[in-house]
Amino acid sequence: MGTQRTLAEIELPAPERKTIDMEGRIVKDGVRKALRERQAALTDLAHAVQELNKVIDRAEGLLLR
């Protein structure tokens, strides 16, 4: 590795040498994580919309009585 640097009294190890392959993997992992989180959010949103539609239908039924 290399020498350590001090930032705000905290010892930090020297950064590892970066390679294009390593950076590519980091980007790929980040994109995968973002897509998983996006899909989960869309799934939750679709479920919430379905539940909201059910509640609206029940409310309309009560108003029409």
CHARMM internal coordinates of N, CA and C (Angstrom, degrees):
IC EDIT
DIST 1 N 1 CA 1.4597
DIST 1 CA 1 C 1.5249
ANGL 1 N 1 CA 1 C 108.00
DIST 1 C 2 N 1.2950
ANGL 1 CA 1 C 2 N 117.27
DIHE 1 N 1 CA 1 C 2 N -137.70
DIST 2 N 2 CA 1.4511
ANGL 1 C 2 N 2 CA 120.10
DIHE 1 CA 1 C 2 N 2 CA -179.39
DIST 2 CA 2 C 1.5051
ANGL 2 N 2 CA 2 C 109.86
DIHE 1 C 2 N 2 CA 2 C -148.84
DIST 2 C 3 N 1.2846
ANGL 2 CA 2 C 3 N 114.11
DIHE 2 N 2 CA 2 C 3 N -165.25
DIST 3 N 3 CA 1.4601
ANGL 2 C 3 N 3 CA 118.36
DIHE 2 CA 2 C 3 N 3 CA -179.86
DIST 3 CA 3 C 1.5130
ANGL 3 N 3 CA 3 C 109.74
DIHE 2 C 3 N 3 CA 3 C -73.95
DIST 3 C 4 N 1.3168
ANGL 3 CA 3 C 4 N 114.39
DIHE 3 N 3 CA 3 C 4 N 159.55
DIST 4 N 4 CA 1.4545
ANGL 3 C 4 N 4 CA 119.55
DIHE 3 CA 3 C 4 N 4 CA 178.66
DIST 4 CA 4 C 1.5124
ANGL 4 N 4 CA 4 C 109.38
DIHE 3 C 4 N 4 CA 4 C -94.34
DIST 4 C 5 N 1.3147
ANGL 4 CA 4 C 5 N 115.90
DIHE 4 N 4 CA 4 C 5 N 147.86
DIST 5 N 5 CA 1.4578
ANGL 4 C 5 N 5 CA 121.89
DIHE 4 CA 4 C 5 N 5 CA 176.45
DIST 5 CA 5 C 1.5181
ANGL 5 N 5 CA 5 C 108.45
DIHE 4 C 5 N 5 CA 5 C -111.95
DIST 5 C 6 N 1.3078
ANGL 5 CA 5 C 6 N 116.18
DIHE 5 N 5 CA 5 C 6 N 151.98
DIST 6 N 6 CA 1.4530
ANGL 5 C 6 N 6 CA 120.98
DIHE 5 CA 5 C 6 N 6 CA 178.71
DIST 6 CA 6 C 1.5173
ANGL 6 N 6 CA 6 C 108.89
DIHE 5 C 6 N 6 CA 6 C -109.89
DIST 6 C 7 N 1.3202
ANGL 6 CA 6 C 7 N 115.56
DIHE 6 N 6 CA 6 C 7 N 130.20
DIST 7 N 7 CA 1.4575
ANGL 6 C 7 N 7 CA 122.20
DIHE 6 CA 6 C 7 N 7 CA 178.14
DIST 7 CA 7 C 1.5108
ANGL 7 N 7 CA 7 C 106.86
DIHE 6 C 7 N 7 CA 7 C -131.56
DIST 7 C 8 N 1.3117
ANGL 7 CA 7 C 8 N 117.68
DIHE 7 N 7 CA 7 C 8 N 118.21
DIST 8 N 8 CA 1.4728
ANGL 7 C 8 N 8 CA 122.58
DIHE 7 CA 7 C 8 N 8 CA -179.72
DIST 8 CA 8 C 1.5264
ANGL 8 N 8 CA 8 C 111.15
DIHE 7 C 8 N 8 CA 8 C 51.92
DIST 8 C 9 N 1.3384
ANGL 8 CA 8 C 9 N 115.06
DIHE 8 N 8 CA 8 C 9 N 44.48
DIST 9 N 9 CA 1.4640
ANGL 8 C 9 N 9 CA 121.80
DIHE 8 CA 8 C 9 N 9 CA 177.16
DIST 9 CA 9 C 1.5240
ANGL 9 N 9 CA 9 C 113.60
DIHE 8 C 9 N 9 CA 9 C 67.41
DIST 9 C 10 N 1.3165
ANGL 9 CA 9 C 10 N 118.46
DIHE 9 N 9 CA 9 C 10 N 15.31
DIST 10 N 10 CA 1.4597
ANGL 9 C 10 N 10 CA 122.08
DIHE 9 CA 9 C 10 N 10 CA 178.52
DIST 10 CA 10 C 1.5221
ANGL 10 N 10 CA 10 C 108.05
DIHE 9 C 10 N 10 CA 10 C -111.67
DIST 10 C 11 N 1.3150
ANGL 10 CA 10 C 11 N 116.15
DIHE 10 N 10 CA 10 C 11 N 127.85
DIST 11 N 11 CA 1.4617
ANGL 10 C 11 N 11 CA 120.52
DIHE 10 CA 10 C 11 N 11 CA 178.59
DIST 11 CA 11 C 1.5268
ANGL 11 N 11 CA 11 C 109.74
DIHE 10 C 11 N 11 CA 11 C -75.68
DIST 11 C 12 N 1.3025
ANGL 11 CA 11 C 12 N 116.92
DIHE 11 N 11 CA 11 C 12 N 124.42
DIST 12 N 12 CA 1.4678
ANGL 11 C 12 N 12 CA 121.68
DIHE 11 CA 11 C 12 N 12 CA 178.55
DIST 12 CA 12 C 1.5178
ANGL 12 N 12 CA 12 C 108.95
DIHE 11 C 12 N 12 CA 12 C -116.89
DIST 12 C 13 N 1.3362
ANGL 12 CA 12 C 13 N 116.59
DIHE 12 N 12 CA 12 C 13 N 135.02
DIST 13 N 13 CA 1.4614
ANGL 12 C 13 N 13 CA 117.79
DIHE 12 CA 12 C 13 N 13 CA 176.42
DIST 13 CA 13 C 1.5226
ANGL 13 N 13 CA 13 C 109.71
DIHE 12 C 13 N 13 CA 13 C -70.26
DIST 13 C 14 N 1.3115
ANGL 13 CA 13 C 14 N 115.36
DIHE 13 N 13 CA 13 C 14 N 152.77
DIST 14 N 14 CA 1.4625
ANGL 13 C 14 N 14 CA 119.47
DIHE 13 CA 13 C 14 N 14 CA 176.66
DIST 14 CA 14 C 1.5207
ANGL 14 N 14 CA 14 C 108.62
DIHE 13 C 14 N 14 CA 14 C -63.93
DIST 14 C 15 N 1.3195
ANGL 14 CA 14 C 15 N 117.98
DIHE 14 N 14 CA 14 C 15 N 142.21
DIST 15 N 15 CA 1.4660
ANGL 14 C 15 N 15 CA 119.67
DIHE 14 CA 14 C 15 N 15 CA -179.70
DIST 15 CA 15 C 1.5219
ANGL 15 N 15 CA 15 C 111.21
DIHE 14 C 15 N 15 CA 15 C -63.64
DIST 15 C 16 N 1.3351
ANGL 15 CA 15 C 16 N 114.02
DIHE 15 N 15 CA 15 C 16 N 145.78
DIST 16 N 16 CA 1.4583
ANGL 15 C 16 N 16 CA 118.77
DIHE 15 CA 15 C 16 N 16 CA 176.65
DIST 16 CA 16 C 1.5224
ANGL 16 N 16 CA 16 C 109.33
DIHE 15 C 16 N 16 CA 16 C -71.23
DIST 16 C 17 N 1.3020
ANGL 16 CA 16 C 17 N 115.03
DIHE 16 N 16 CA 16 C 17 N 157.78
DIST 17 N 17 CA 1.4586
ANGL 16 C 17 N 17 CA 119.64
DIHE 16 CA 16 C 17 N 17 CA 178.09
DIST 17 CA 17 C 1.5225
ANGL 17 N 17 CA 17 C 108.65
DIHE 16 C 17 N 17 CA 17 C -69.82
DIST 17 C 18 N 1.3041
ANGL 17 CA 17 C 18 N 116.02
DIHE 17 N 17 CA 17 C 18 N 129.18
DIST 18 N 18 CA 1.4647
ANGL 17 C 18 N 18 CA 120.74
DIHE 17 CA 17 C 18 N 18 CA -178.29
DIST 18 CA 18 C 1.5217
ANGL 18 N 18 CA 18 C 109.66
DIHE 17 C 18 N 18 CA 18 C -90.20
DIST 18 C 19 N 1.3125
ANGL 18 CA 18 C 19 N 114.14
DIHE 18 N 18 CA 18 C 19 N 146.18
DIST 19 N 19 CA 1.4587
ANGL 18 C 19 N 19 CA 120.01
DIHE 18 CA 18 C 19 N 19 CA 173.78
DIST 19 CA 19 C 1.5167
ANGL 19 N 19 CA 19 C 107.66
DIHE 18 C 19 N 19 CA 19 C -125.94
DIST 19 C 20 N 1.3034
ANGL 19 CA 19 C 20 N 116.12
DIHE 19 N 19 CA 19 C 20 N 160.52
DIST 20 N 20 CA 1.4642
ANGL 19 C 20 N 20 CA 120.23
DIHE 19 CA 19 C 20 N 20 CA 178.48
DIST 20 CA 20 C 1.5192
ANGL 20 N 20 CA 20 C 110.01
DIHE 19 C 20 N 20 CA 20 C -61.14
DIST 20 C 21 N 1.3388
ANGL 20 CA 20 C 21 N 116.95
DIHE 20 N 20 CA 20 C 21 N -38.76
DIST 21 N 21 CA 1.4603
ANGL 20 C 21 N 21 CA 120.65
DIHE 20 CA 20 C 21 N 21 CA 179.48
DIST 21 CA 21 C 1.5222
ANGL 21 N 21 CA 21 C 111.14
DIHE 20 C 21 N 21 CA 21 C -62.72
DIST 21 C 22 N 1.3373
ANGL 21 CA 21 C 22 N 116.66
DIHE 21 N 21 CA 21 C 22 N -44.57
DIST 22 N 22 CA 1.4582
ANGL 21 C 22 N 22 CA 120.71
DIHE 21 CA 21 C 22 N 22 CA 179.75
DIST 22 CA 22 C 1.5241
ANGL 22 N 22 CA 22 C 110.48
DIHE 21 C 22 N 22 CA 22 C -64.56
DIST 22 C 23 N 1.3038
ANGL 22 CA 22 C 23 N 117.30
DIHE 22 N 22 CA 22 C 23 N -44.97
DIST 23 N 23 CA 1.4619
ANGL 22 C 23 N 23 CA 120.51
DIHE 22 CA 22 C 23 N 23 CA 179.52
DIST 23 CA 23 C 1.5270
ANGL 23 N 23 CA 23 C 110.75
DIHE 22 C 23 N 23 CA 23 C -64.58
DIST 23 C 24 N 1.3250
ANGL 23 CA 23 C 24 N 117.24
DIHE 23 N 23 CA 23 C 24 N -36.55
DIST 24 N 24 CA 1.4616
ANGL 23 C 24 N 24 CA 121.08
DIHE 23 CA 23 C 24 N 24 CA 177.15
DIST 24 CA 24 C 1.5177
ANGL 24 N 24 CA 24 C 111.33
DIHE 23 C 24 N 24 CA 24 C -62.47
DIST 24 C 25 N 1.3406
ANGL 24 CA 24 C 25 N 116.19
DIHE 24 N 24 CA 24 C 25 N -41.85
DIST 25 N 25 CA 1.4598
ANGL 24 C 25 N 25 CA 120.02
DIHE 24 CA 24 C 25 N 25 CA 178.32
DIST 25 CA 25 C 1.5206
ANGL 25 N 25 CA 25 C 110.99
DIHE 24 C 25 N 25 CA 25 C -65.36
DIST 25 C 26 N 1.3248
ANGL 25 CA 25 C 26 N 116.39
DIHE 25 N 25 CA 25 C 26 N -39.39
DIST 26 N 26 CA 1.4647
ANGL 25 C 26 N 26 CA 120.27
DIHE 25 CA 25 C 26 N 26 CA 179.10
DIST 26 CA 26 C 1.5276
ANGL 26 N 26 CA 26 C 110.15
DIHE 25 C 26 N 26 CA 26 C -62.75
DIST 26 C 27 N 1.3288
ANGL 26 CA 26 C 27 N 116.34
DIHE 26 N 26 CA 26 C 27 N -45.08
DIST 27 N 27 CA 1.4660
ANGL 26 C 27 N 27 CA 120.36
DIHE 26 CA 26 C 27 N 27 CA 179.09
DIST 27 CA 27 C 1.5244
ANGL 27 N 27 CA 27 C 110.33
DIHE 26 C 27 N 27 CA 27 C -64.20
DIST 27 C 28 N 1.3195
ANGL 27 CA 27 C 28 N 116.48
DIHE 27 N 27 CA 27 C 28 N -44.72
DIST 28 N 28 CA 1.4675
ANGL 27 C 28 N 28 CA 121.43
DIHE 27 CA 27 C 28 N 28 CA -179.92
DIST 28 CA 28 C 1.5261
ANGL 28 N 28 CA 28 C 110.44
DIHE 27 C 28 N 28 CA 28 C -59.54
DIST 28 C 29 N 1.3372
ANGL 28 CA 28 C 29 N 117.39
DIHE 28 N 28 CA 28 C 29 N -45.63
DIST 29 N 29 CA 1.4610
ANGL 28 C 29 N 29 CA 121.00
DIHE 28 CA 28 C 29 N 29 CA 178.37
DIST 29 CA 29 C 1.5235
ANGL 29 N 29 CA 29 C 111.36
DIHE 28 C 29 N 29 CA 29 C -62.78
DIST 29 C 30 N 1.3303
ANGL 29 CA 29 C 30 N 116.31
DIHE 29 N 29 CA 29 C 30 N -40.02
DIST 30 N 30 CA 1.4636
ANGL 29 C 30 N 30 CA 120.61
DIHE 29 CA 29 C 30 N 30 CA 178.80
DIST 30 CA 30 C 1.5154
ANGL 30 N 30 CA 30 C 112.04
DIHE 29 C 30 N 30 CA 30 C -64.07
DIST 30 C 31 N 1.3157
ANGL 30 CA 30 C 31 N 116.43
DIHE 30 N 30 CA 30 C 31 N -41.88
DIST 31 N 31 CA 1.4676
ANGL 30 C 31 N 31 CA 120.65
DIHE 30 CA 30 C 31 N 31 CA 179.17
DIST 31 CA 31 C 1.5219
ANGL 31 N 31 CA 31 C 110.32
DIHE 30 C 31 N 31 CA 31 C -66.09
DIST 31 C 32 N 1.3250
ANGL 31 CA 31 C 32 N 116.65
DIHE 31 N 31 CA 31 C 32 N -43.33
DIST 32 N 32 CA 1.4735
ANGL 31 C 32 N 32 CA 119.79
DIHE 31 CA 31 C 32 N 32 CA 178.04
DIST 32 CA 32 C 1.5212
ANGL 32 N 32 CA 32 C 111.16
DIHE 31 C 32 N 32 CA 32 C -59.63
DIST 32 C 33 N 1.3365
ANGL 32 CA 32 C 33 N 116.52
DIHE 32 N 32 CA 32 C 33 N -45.16
DIST 33 N 33 CA 1.4550
ANGL 32 C 33 N 33 CA 120.49
DIHE 32 CA 32 C 33 N 33 CA 179.94
DIST 33 CA 33 C 1.5248
ANGL 33 N 33 CA 33 C 110.49
DIHE 32 C 33 N 33 CA 33 C -62.38
DIST 33 C 34 N 1.3279
ANGL 33 CA 33 C 34 N 116.70
DIHE 33 N 33 CA 33 C 34 N -43.83
DIST 34 N 34 CA 1.4654
ANGL 33 C 34 N 34 CA 120.29
DIHE 33 CA 33 C 34 N 34 CA -179.75
DIST 34 CA 34 C 1.5278
ANGL 34 N 34 CA 34 C 110.72
DIHE 33 C 34 N 34 CA 34 C -62.60
DIST 34 C 35 N 1.3233
ANGL 34 CA 34 C 35 N 117.26
DIHE 34 N 34 CA 34 C 35 N -41.04
DIST 35 N 35 CA 1.4676
ANGL 34 C 35 N 35 CA 120.72
DIHE 34 CA 34 C 35 N 35 CA 179.55
DIST 35 CA 35 C 1.5259
ANGL 35 N 35 CA 35 C 111.52
DIHE 34 C 35 N 35 CA 35 C -67.36
DIST 35 C 36 N 1.3528
ANGL 35 CA 35 C 36 N 117.48
DIHE 35 N 35 CA 35 C 36 N -39.30
DIST 36 N 36 CA 1.4695
ANGL 35 C 36 N 36 CA 120.38
DIHE 35 CA 35 C 36 N 36 CA 176.84
DIST 36 CA 36 C 1.5264
ANGL 36 N 36 CA 36 C 110.25
DIHE 35 C 36 N 36 CA 36 C -62.72
DIST 36 C 37 N 1.3356
ANGL 36 CA 36 C 37 N 116.03
DIHE 36 N 36 CA 36 C 37 N -44.90
DIST 37 N 37 CA 1.4650
ANGL 36 C 37 N 37 CA 119.69
DIHE 36 CA 36 C 37 N 37 CA -179.94
DIST 37 CA 37 C 1.5252
ANGL 37 N 37 CA 37 C 111.08
DIHE 36 C 37 N 37 CA 37 C -65.32
DIST 37 C 38 N 1.3214
ANGL 37 CA 37 C 38 N 117.04
DIHE 37 N 37 CA 37 C 38 N -38.29
DIST 38 N 38 CA 1.4687
ANGL 37 C 38 N 38 CA 121.30
DIHE 37 CA 37 C 38 N 38 CA 177.81
DIST 38 CA 38 C 1.5174
ANGL 38 N 38 CA 38 C 110.49
DIHE 37 C 38 N 38 CA 38 C -63.70
DIST 38 C 39 N 1.3337
ANGL 38 CA 38 C 39 N 116.76
DIHE 38 N 38 CA 38 C 39 N -44.85
DIST 39 N 39 CA 1.4599
ANGL 38 C 39 N 39 CA 120.68
DIHE 38 CA 38 C 39 N 39 CA -179.95
DIST 39 CA 39 C 1.5242
ANGL 39 N 39 CA 39 C 110.70
DIHE 38 C 39 N 39 CA 39 C -63.53
DIST 39 C 40 N 1.3254
ANGL 39 CA 39 C 40 N 116.84
DIHE 39 N 39 CA 39 C 40 N -41.46
DIST 40 N 40 CA 1.4663
ANGL 39 C 40 N 40 CA 120.36
DIHE 39 CA 39 C 40 N 40 CA 178.66
DIST 40 CA 40 C 1.5273
ANGL 40 N 40 CA 40 C 110.25
DIHE 39 C 40 N 40 CA 40 C -63.25
DIST 40 C 41 N 1.3287
ANGL 40 CA 40 C 41 N 117.15
DIHE 40 N 40 CA 40 C 41 N -40.90
DIST 41 N 41 CA 1.4684
ANGL 40 C 41 N 41 CA 120.45
DIHE 40 CA 40 C 41 N 41 CA 179.24
DIST 41 CA 41 C 1.5213
ANGL 41 N 41 CA 41 C 110.69
DIHE 40 C 41 N 41 CA 41 C -65.22
DIST 41 C 42 N 1.3274
ANGL 41 CA 41 C 42 N 117.46
DIHE 41 N 41 CA 41 C 42 N -41.00
DIST 42 N 42 CA 1.4659
ANGL 41 C 42 N 42 CA 120.70
DIHE 41 CA 41 C 42 N 42 CA 178.61
DIST 42 CA 42 C 1.5234
ANGL 42 N 42 CA 42 C 111.17
DIHE 41 C 42 N 42 CA 42 C -65.69
DIST 42 C 43 N 1.3203
ANGL 42 CA 42 C 43 N 116.98
DIHE 42 N 42 CA 42 C 43 N -39.36
DIST 43 N 43 CA 1.4671
ANGL 42 C 43 N 43 CA 120.97
DIHE 42 CA 42 C 43 N 43 CA 177.75
DIST 43 CA 43 C 1.5246
ANGL 43 N 43 CA 43 C 110.25
DIHE 42 C 43 N 43 CA 43 C -63.12
DIST 43 C 44 N 1.3394
ANGL 43 CA 43 C 44 N 116.40
DIHE 43 N 43 CA 43 C 44 N -45.86
DIST 44 N 44 CA 1.4665
ANGL 43 C 44 N 44 CA 120.27
DIHE 43 CA 43 C 44 N 44 CA 177.90
DIST 44 CA 44 C 1.5253
ANGL 44 N 44 CA 44 C 111.09
DIHE 43 C 44 N 44 CA 44 C -61.84
DIST 44 C 45 N 1.3146
ANGL 44 CA 44 C 45 N 116.81
DIHE 44 N 44 CA 44 C 45 N -40.91
DIST 45 N 45 CA 1.4643
ANGL 44 C 45 N 45 CA 121.15
DIHE 44 CA 44 C 45 N 45 CA -180.00
DIST 45 CA 45 C 1.5247
ANGL 45 N 45 CA 45 C 111.13
DIHE 44 C 45 N 45 CA 45 C -65.10
DIST 45 C 46 N 1.3291
ANGL 45 CA 45 C 46 N 117.10
DIHE 45 N 45 CA 45 C 46 N -43.07
DIST 46 N 46 CA 1.4613
ANGL 45 C 46 N 46 CA 120.40
DIHE 45 CA 45 C 46 N 46 CA 178.79
DIST 46 CA 46 C 1.5333
ANGL 46 N 46 CA 46 C 110.32
DIHE 45 C 46 N 46 CA 46 C -61.91
DIST 46 C 47 N 1.3216
ANGL 46 CA 46 C 47 N 116.14
DIHE 46 N 46 CA 46 C 47 N -41.59
DIST 47 N 47 CA 1.4762
ANGL 46 C 47 N 47 CA 120.03
DIHE 46 CA 46 C 47 N 47 CA 177.62
DIST 47 CA 47 C 1.5329
ANGL 47 N 47 CA 47 C 110.55
DIHE 46 C 47 N 47 CA 47 C -62.37
DIST 47 C 48 N 1.3231
ANGL 47 CA 47 C 48 N 116.04
DIHE 47 N 47 CA 47 C 48 N -43.10
DIST 48 N 48 CA 1.4699
ANGL 47 C 48 N 48 CA 120.06
DIHE 47 CA 47 C 48 N 48 CA -179.43
DIST 48 CA 48 C 1.5213
ANGL 48 N 48 CA 48 C 110.88
DIHE 47 C 48 N 48 CA 48 C -63.71
DIST 48 C 49 N 1.3180
ANGL 48 CA 48 C 49 N 117.56
DIHE 48 N 48 CA 48 C 49 N -39.14
DIST 49 N 49 CA 1.4684
ANGL 48 C 49 N 49 CA 121.36
DIHE 48 CA 48 C 49 N 49 CA 178.84
DIST 49 CA 49 C 1.5236
ANGL 49 N 49 CA 49 C 110.07
DIHE 48 C 49 N 49 CA 49 C -65.01
DIST 49 C 50 N 1.3281
ANGL 49 CA 49 C 50 N 117.39
DIHE 49 N 49 CA 49 C 50 N -41.84
DIST 50 N 50 CA 1.4649
ANGL 49 C 50 N 50 CA 120.48
DIHE 49 CA 49 C 50 N 50 CA 177.93
DIST 50 CA 50 C 1.5262
ANGL 50 N 50 CA 50 C 110.82
DIHE 49 C 50 N 50 CA 50 C -61.67
DIST 50 C 51 N 1.3216
ANGL 50 CA 50 C 51 N 116.97
DIHE 50 N 50 CA 50 C 51 N -43.51
DIST 51 N 51 CA 1.4619
ANGL 50 C 51 N 51 CA 120.61
DIHE 50 CA 50 C 51 N 51 CA 178.98
DIST 51 CA 51 C 1.5260
ANGL 51 N 51 CA 51 C 110.63
DIHE 50 C 51 N 51 CA 51 C -65.23
DIST 51 C 52 N 1.3119
ANGL 51 CA 51 C 52 N 117.13
DIHE 51 N 51 CA 51 C 52 N -40.44
DIST 52 N 52 CA 1.4616
ANGL 51 C 52 N 52 CA 121.01
DIHE 51 CA 51 C 52 N 52 CA 178.27
DIST 52 CA 52 C 1.5217
ANGL 52 N 52 CA 52 C 110.75
DIHE 51 C 52 N 52 CA 52 C -63.05
DIST 52 C 53 N 1.3164
ANGL 52 CA 52 C 53 N 117.35
DIHE 52 N 52 CA 52 C 53 N -41.60
DIST 53 N 53 CA 1.4680
ANGL 52 C 53 N 53 CA 120.58
DIHE 52 CA 52 C 53 N 53 CA 178.10
DIST 53 CA 53 C 1.5254
ANGL 53 N 53 CA 53 C 111.37
DIHE 52 C 53 N 53 CA 53 C -62.39
DIST 53 C 54 N 1.3413
ANGL 53 CA 53 C 54 N 117.35
DIHE 53 N 53 CA 53 C 54 N -38.14
DIST 54 N 54 CA 1.4624
ANGL 53 C 54 N 54 CA 120.53
DIHE 53 CA 53 C 54 N 54 CA 177.48
DIST 54 CA 54 C 1.5320
ANGL 54 N 54 CA 54 C 110.79
DIHE 53 C 54 N 54 CA 54 C -63.09
DIST 54 C 55 N 1.3284
ANGL 54 CA 54 C 55 N 115.69
DIHE 54 N 54 CA 54 C 55 N -43.18
DIST 55 N 55 CA 1.4680
ANGL 54 C 55 N 55 CA 120.22
DIHE 54 CA 54 C 55 N 55 CA -179.63
DIST 55 CA 55 C 1.5281
ANGL 55 N 55 CA 55 C 110.29
DIHE 54 C 55 N 55 CA 55 C -65.73
DIST 55 C 56 N 1.3167
ANGL 55 CA 55 C 56 N 117.21
DIHE 55 N 55 CA 55 C 56 N -40.42
DIST 56 N 56 CA 1.4675
ANGL 55 C 56 N 56 CA 121.03
DIHE 55 CA 55 C 56 N 56 CA 178.43
DIST 56 CA 56 C 1.5223
ANGL 56 N 56 CA 56 C 109.96
DIHE 55 C 56 N 56 CA 56 C -63.12
DIST 56 C 57 N 1.3346
ANGL 56 CA 56 C 57 N 116.91
DIHE 56 N 56 CA 56 C 57 N -43.46
DIST 57 N 57 CA 1.4706
ANGL 56 C 57 N 57 CA 120.49
DIHE 56 CA 56 C 57 N 57 CA 178.15
DIST 57 CA 57 C 1.5288
ANGL 57 N 57 CA 57 C 111.16
DIHE 56 C 57 N 57 CA 57 C -60.50
DIST 57 C 58 N 1.3408
ANGL 57 CA 57 C 58 N 117.46
DIHE 57 N 57 CA 57 C 58 N -42.79
DIST 58 N 58 CA 1.4637
ANGL 57 C 58 N 58 CA 120.51
DIHE 57 CA 57 C 58 N 58 CA 178.29
DIST 58 CA 58 C 1.5174
ANGL 58 N 58 CA 58 C 110.53
DIHE 57 C 58 N 58 CA 58 C -64.15
DIST 58 C 59 N 1.3241
ANGL 58 CA 58 C 59 N 117.38
DIHE 58 N 58 CA 58 C 59 N -42.10
DIST 59 N 59 CA 1.4709
ANGL 58 C 59 N 59 CA 120.96
DIHE 58 CA 58 C 59 N 59 CA -179.87
DIST 59 CA 59 C 1.5233
ANGL 59 N 59 CA 59 C 110.64
DIHE 58 C 59 N 59 CA 59 C -64.32
DIST 59 C 60 N 1.3291
ANGL 59 CA 59 C 60 N 116.91
DIHE 59 N 59 CA 59 C 60 N -41.08
DIST 60 N 60 CA 1.4682
ANGL 59 C 60 N 60 CA 119.85
DIHE 59 CA 59 C 60 N 60 CA 177.96
DIST 60 CA 60 C 1.5122
ANGL 60 N 60 CA 60 C 110.43
DIHE 59 C 60 N 60 CA 60 C -63.36
DIST 60 C 61 N 1.3274
ANGL 60 CA 60 C 61 N 117.13
DIHE 60 N 60 CA 60 C 61 N -38.24
DIST 61 N 61 CA 1.4577
ANGL 60 C 61 N 61 CA 121.47
DIHE 60 CA 60 C 61 N 61 CA 178.23
DIST 61 CA 61 C 1.5175
ANGL 61 N 61 CA 61 C 111.59
DIHE 60 C 61 N 61 CA 61 C -62.91
DIST 61 C 62 N 1.3094
ANGL 61 CA 61 C 62 N 116.82
DIHE 61 N 61 CA 61 C 62 N -38.40
DIST 62 N 62 CA 1.4665
ANGL 61 C 62 N 62 CA 120.43
DIHE 61 CA 61 C 62 N 62 CA 179.19
DIST 62 CA 62 C 1.5284
ANGL 62 N 62 CA 62 C 110.83
DIHE 61 C 62 N 62 CA 62 C -69.96
DIST 62 C 63 N 1.3207
ANGL 62 CA 62 C 63 N 117.27
DIHE 62 N 62 CA 62 C 63 N -35.58
DIST 63 N 63 CA 1.4660
ANGL 62 C 63 N 63 CA 120.87
DIHE 62 CA 62 C 63 N 63 CA -177.83
DIST 63 CA 63 C 1.5235
ANGL 63 N 63 CA 63 C 111.47
DIHE 62 C 63 N 63 CA 63 C -73.53
DIST 63 C 64 N 1.3139
ANGL 63 CA 63 C 64 N 118.39
DIHE 63 N 63 CA 63 C 64 N -28.57
DIST 64 N 64 CA 1.4486
ANGL 63 C 64 N 64 CA 122.62
DIHE 63 CA 63 C 64 N 64 CA -176.64
DIST 64 CA 64 C 1.5278
ANGL 64 N 64 CA 64 C 112.82
DIHE 63 C 64 N 64 CA 64 C -84.84
DIST 64 C 65 N 1.2950
ANGL 64 CA 64 C 65 N 118.48
DIHE 64 N 64 CA 64 C 65 N -5.31
DIST 65 N 65 CA 1.4694
ANGL 64 C 65 N 65 CA 121.30
DIHE 64 CA 64 C 65 N 65 CA -178.85
DIST 65 CA 65 C 1.4766
ANGL 65 N 65 CA 65 C 111.75
DIHE 64 C 65 N 65 CA 65 C -76.28
END
COOR INIT
IC SEED 1 N 1 CA 1 C
IC BUILD
